[in-house]
Amino acid sequence: MSGPSTRPGESGAAANGHDAPPTEPGTGASQVVVIRAADAETLAGPTIKIRLLADSSATGGALSTQRVTMAEGADGATPHLHRMSSELFYVLSGSADVLTGDRVITANEGDLVVVPPDTPHAFAATPGRSADLLIVLTPGVERFEYFRHLGRIATGAATAESLLELQDRYDTQFLVSPPWRAVRAKPTAP
């Protein structure tokens, strides 16, 4: 379910055996981060692929980011909120339904949605459409292990309930959203 990855603390250049990028003058801690497409760890299931690009530790806490590709109508994240971070969704291609508080908007290719802290949100590919999203959480929270845990749930190696114990660690508080449930309800055959 996963492929090559750039581990926390390694830049793409360093992971490829090249010289690490220089530290920016005067900071002593900030570094340019380069993640090569071939080096991004990929988690994949039957309808969703997540490319782990840069975790919080790789960006000095500035952000964590991943690319999520979903098949037609595929579910992404269930309703949740982050207490400390904003989440940015940029639609690279296709169309995604995004819960923002009590409403669901459809974001199309080139659209940007930024959800502030403490705002319920979720996302999925719009029914009948696929979606490719760049997602950024800022300030960053170490989240790659969260996505790996989701992979373990998908394969049966962990239970969905095990996520409840991890909500505070990953700043992801799960909730119920009637508007999201109504929009995502699968029609039943007559």
C-alpha positions in Angstrom: 0.0 0.0 0.0 2.9 2.4 0.2 5.9 3.2 -1.9 9.1 5.1 -1.5 9.1 8.0 0.8 11.1 10.9 2.0 11.3 10.5 5.8 10.8 13.4 8.2 13.9 15.6 8.3 15.1 14.6 4.8 14.6 16.9 1.8 13.9 15.4 -1.6 17.5 16.3 -2.7 19.1 14.7 0.4 17.0 11.6 -0.1 18.2 11.3 -3.7 21.8 11.3 -2.5 22.4 14.9 -3.6 23.6 17.6 -1.3 21.1 18.9 1.2 19.7 22.3 0.4 21.5 25.1 2.3 20.2 26.6 5.5 18.7 30.1 4.9 21.1 32.8 6.1 20.4 34.2 9.5 17.9 31.5 10.6 20.0 28.5 11.3 16.9 26.2 11.2 14.8 26.9 8.1 15.6 24.9 5.0 14.3 24.8 1.5 12.2 21.6 1.2 12.1 19.7 -2.1 10.1 16.6 -2.4 10.5 14.8 -5.8 7.4 13.1 -7.1 9.3 9.8 -7.3 10.2 10.1 -3.6 6.7 10.8 -2.2 5.3 7.9 -0.2 2.1 6.7 -1.8 -0.8 5.1 0.0 -3.4 3.6 -2.3 -6.7 1.8 -2.0 -9.3 0.9 -4.6 -10.8 4.4 -5.0 -8.3 6.8 -3.4 -4.6 7.5 -3.6 -2.7 9.7 -1.1 0.8 11.0 -1.9 2.5 12.2 1.3 4.5 15.2 0.3 5.8 17.1 3.3 5.0 16.6 6.9 5.3 19.2 9.6 8.7 18.1 10.8 10.1 18.6 7.2 8.8 22.2 7.1 9.7 23.4 10.5 6.1 23.3 11.6 4.9 25.6 8.8 2.6 23.1 7.1 1.9 19.5 6.2 0.7 18.6 2.7 -0.5 15.8 0.6 -2.0 15.1 -2.8 -5.3 13.1 -2.8 -6.6 11.5 -6.0 -10.1 10.0 -5.9 -12.1 8.0 -8.4 -15.5 9.1 -9.5 -17.7 9.8 -6.5 -15.2 8.4 -4.1 -15.3 9.4 -0.4 -12.4 11.3 0.9 -12.4 12.5 4.6 -15.4 12.1 6.9 -16.6 15.2 8.7 -14.1 16.5 11.2 -12.4 19.8 12.3 -9.0 20.9 13.4 -8.7 23.1 16.5 -5.2 24.5 15.6 -4.9 24.5 11.9 -6.6 25.8 8.7 -6.9 23.4 5.8 -6.5 24.4 2.2 -8.0 22.4 -0.7 -6.8 23.2 -4.2 -8.5 21.3 -7.0 -5.9 20.2 -9.5 -8.4 18.5 -11.7 -12.0 17.2 -11.6 -14.6 18.2 -9.0 -14.9 17.8 -5.3 -17.7 18.3 -2.8 -16.4 20.1 0.3 -18.3 20.5 3.5 -17.6 23.9 5.0 -19.5 24.4 8.3 -23.2 23.6 7.5 -23.0 23.8 3.8 -21.5 21.7 1.0 -19.9 23.5 -2.0 -18.7 21.9 -5.2 -15.2 23.0 -6.1 -14.0 22.5 -9.7 -10.6 22.5 -11.3 -8.6 25.6 -10.3 -10.8 26.4 -7.3 -9.4 27.0 -3.9 -11.2 26.4 -0.6 -9.6 27.4 2.8 -11.3 26.1 5.9 -10.4 28.0 9.2 -9.8 26.2 12.5 -12.8 24.9 14.4 -14.9 24.7 11.2 -16.4 21.3 10.4 -15.3 20.1 7.0 -15.1 16.9 4.8 -14.4 16.2 1.1 -15.2 13.7 -1.6 -15.2 13.5 -5.3 -18.4 14.8 -6.8 -20.7 12.0 -7.9 -19.9 11.0 -11.4 -16.6 12.9 -11.3 -13.1 12.1 -10.2 -10.9 14.6 -8.2 -7.3 15.4 -7.7 -6.6 17.7 -4.7 -3.6 19.3 -3.2 -4.3 19.6 0.5 -2.3 21.8 2.9 -2.7 22.0 6.7 -1.2 25.1 8.3 0.4 25.4 10.8 1.6 21.9 10.2 0.7 19.0 12.4 2.7 15.8 12.1 0.1 13.7 10.1 1.8 11.1 7.9 1.4 8.5 10.6 -2.3 9.3 10.7 -2.6 8.5 7.0 -0.6 5.3 7.5 -3.1 4.4 10.3 -6.0 4.9 7.8 -4.2 2.4 5.6 -4.1 -0.1 8.4 -7.9 0.4 9.0 -8.5 -0.2 5.2 -6.7 -3.5 5.3 -8.3 -4.6 8.6 -5.1 -4.3 10.6 -6.7 -1.7 12.8 -10.3 -0.8 13.7 -12.0 2.5 12.7 -12.7 3.1 16.4 -8.9 3.2 17.0 -8.9 6.7 15.4 -10.9 8.0 18.3 -7.9 7.6 20.6 -5.7 9.6 18.1 -7.9 12.6 17.6 -5.9 15.0 19.9 -2.5 13.7 18.6 -3.4 14.6 15.0 -5.7 17.6 15.7 -8.6 15.8 14.0 -11.8 15.9 15.9 -14.5 13.7 14.2 -18.1 14.7 14.2 -21.5 14.0 12.6 -22.8 16.4 9.9 -26.4 16.1 8.8 -25.8 18.3 5.7 -22.8 16.1 4.6 -24.8 12.9 5.3 -27.7 14.2 3.1 -25.5 15.2 0.2 -23.4 12.0 0.3 -26.4 9.6 0.7 -26.3 7.0 -2.0 -29.6 6.8 -3.9 -31.3 3.5 -3.5 -32.7 1.6 -6.5 -36.5 1.7 -6.8 
